[in-house]
Amino acid sequence: MARDNSAKVPDLFASIERTAPAAKPARVVAPASDGTYNASAIEVLEGLEPVRRRPGMYIGGTDEKALHHLFAEVIDNAMDEAIAGHASFIEVEMSADGVLAVSDNGRGIPVDPHPRFPQKSALEVIMCTLHAGGKFGSGAYETSGGLHGVGVSVVNALSEMLEVEVARGQMLYRQTFSRGLPTSELQTLGKVANRRGTKVRFIPDAEIFTKGARFDPARVFRMARAKAYLFAGVEIRWRCDAALAEKDKVPTEDTFKFPGGLGDYLQSRLDTSLQVVPALFAGRSEKRSGHGAVEWAAAFVVDEAQCSSYCNTIPTPEGGTHEAGLRLALLKGFKAYGELAGNKKIAQVTSDDLGVALQAMVSVFVREPEFVGQTKDRLATIEAGRIVENAVRDAFDHWLADDPARANRVVDFLIDRAEDRLRRRAEKETLRKTATKKLRLPGKLADCAQAGLAGSELFIVEGDSAGGSAKQARNRATQAVLPLRGKILNVAAAGKDKVRDNQQLSDLLMALGVGTGHAYREEDLRYEKIIIMTDADVDGAHIASLLITFFWRQMPKIIEGGRVFLAVPPLYRLSQGGKSAYARDDAHKDDLLRTMFSGRGQVDISRFKGLGEMMPAQLKETTMDPGKRMLLKVMVAREDVELAEAAVERLMGNKAESRFTFISERAPYASGLIDI
């Protein structure tokens, strides 16, 4: 890989102290002396202060996922240059000291004085001002991932140190920033030959992000590689410090360029999937970039259905109109083909039947797209759906007609799915009525009266005693209770025969109304929410872990669908006179003692030994009432599936040495965490 050595400049990060000045704190005004609410209580946040005050509004939180969103914002800007035809490669480099660098050979950020702010360069305006950029319809970009002019300025606001180098007009410029403020003037470093574009190096601010959060080389590697799949005209070059690469098992250097685009990407994901037909349906519109360009790849599978979508190379994990357009085009194509072939049963196939048999990817480029939220998880542009449908439909008709035998196999498979769905729907009410008769041990299902899925909840509780309290505390219309006696089987360490013969798991499956593995059908699920409600102690946490492991290994789609929750029962009850409150844990108890019970008088503190010790009214008030309770949703991001599976295997698998190693590595951090 050729490297540019035309301009040797010292490493800025080696010379600038890490104690760069913090962003100016927001002005806090004391309330009026009479305690009234008036103009003096109103704060005005300036510059990038809103970002540092409320980072969740801009990047979705302060955890590791949000941390990696900073990288996404920077590489998206480089991708916009490539898609516009101004850059041919992007370089991503990770250093051992935590610095992440992204560079491109595009036009370079403008550095001349800005017309509205003659004392500042355009570079400084872009980096330090919200809603400043070249993507508001100025003609600089036909399509782009950036919309609001906040992306890179948010990265600047949330970085301890950020450096920008711009090679433009055969001159090299540099400016540094910290926590949203410039720490240097725009420096002219001299002439450079054979270099152009922008390079951004930054370190996230430890004051903002969760303690211990860091860039994961494997995750950054996957994100960079995915961008190369999304635009066949760009080459992405990867470099990583050898120590980081060895620890996280990623290459120190690599180059990504995929002329096959999404077809190559989807093929790389189909290694473990059983396909209905081996051929992919992949293609792209004649317009390769700019407004209206579409690329797609689809496979019809027996299991592991999944749809990944992108708009202007931005991942949209929650889908949107472009995904709907793809599904609609495929569904219309299948129905038209079936009708021409005289297959009347094709009429009963729905989008849901297609969805459980489809593993697909779709990428669309549109001008000024509309997303749901700043993190752009879902596309809302109506026109995108029409663009995708029109681009895909004609090509899919040809794909079906080119090989009738192949098309008939897929059509027959979809009809089988539809008939199976209809049969299960007819059986569902019978299953609900007979479930209590079939369940014997370890406990009886107390079902809810509601017949439909919407609003229904199944509480899986620990033991018959807790089950008795829960049955009295529940809302009989919408809440069902299934007690389990003791700890269930650890499916990660047990053989298939033990899992199949286990009575507790059989009872749970019967109550849910669904099968496991390939036999799982989302439409057969009898409850909208599955809530694991165990004691607030170590044993309860272990039982919850076993249940989550069961769902993850046997029916992962129930977790992907966001249907599994953890109840948060209280551990303590505090009372003083006529005042009482519940505390989730020791920290919450101490906080209540400092705030709610800070007056005179003795505070009575009682610790619940388990859910069964709580009165039904207490259990309802604290844990089961939708208006007052707290639930934790069990979720795994798509990019973290492999990591989650590795963690389950390590902690719950049949290799004890893996758990021993895990405990040994983390023992120094476990002081004071023993629950007796």
FENJOBEL-V979343 format. One record per helix or strand of 3 or more residues. SS is the DSSP state (H for helix, E for strand). FROM is the first residue (numbers start at 0). TO is the last residue. If there is no record, write none. Layout:
{{SS & FROM & TO} {SS & FROM & TO}}
//
This chain:
{{H & 11 & 14} {H & 38 & 40} {H & 48 & 52} {H & 55 & 58} {H & 63 & 82} {E & 88 & 93} {E & 99 & 103} {H & 121 & 127} {H & 150 & 156} {E & 158 & 167} {E & 170 & 177} {E & 186 & 190} {E & 196 & 203} {H & 216 & 229} {E & 234 & 239} {H & 241 & 247} {E & 252 & 255} {H & 261 & 268} {E & 280 & 283} {E & 293 & 300} {E & 305 & 310} {H & 320 & 339} {H & 343 & 347} {H & 350 & 354} {E & 357 & 363} {H & 381 & 401} {H & 403 & 437} {E & 456 & 461} {H & 462 & 472} {E & 478 & 483} {H & 495 & 500} {H & 502 & 511} {H & 516 & 518} {H & 521 & 523} {E & 528 & 532} {H & 537 & 553} {H & 555 & 559} {E & 563 & 566} {E & 571 & 575} {E & 578 & 582} {H & 585 & 594} {E & 603 & 606} {H & 610 & 612} {H & 615 & 623} {E & 630 & 632} {H & 637 & 651} {H & 655 & 668}}
//
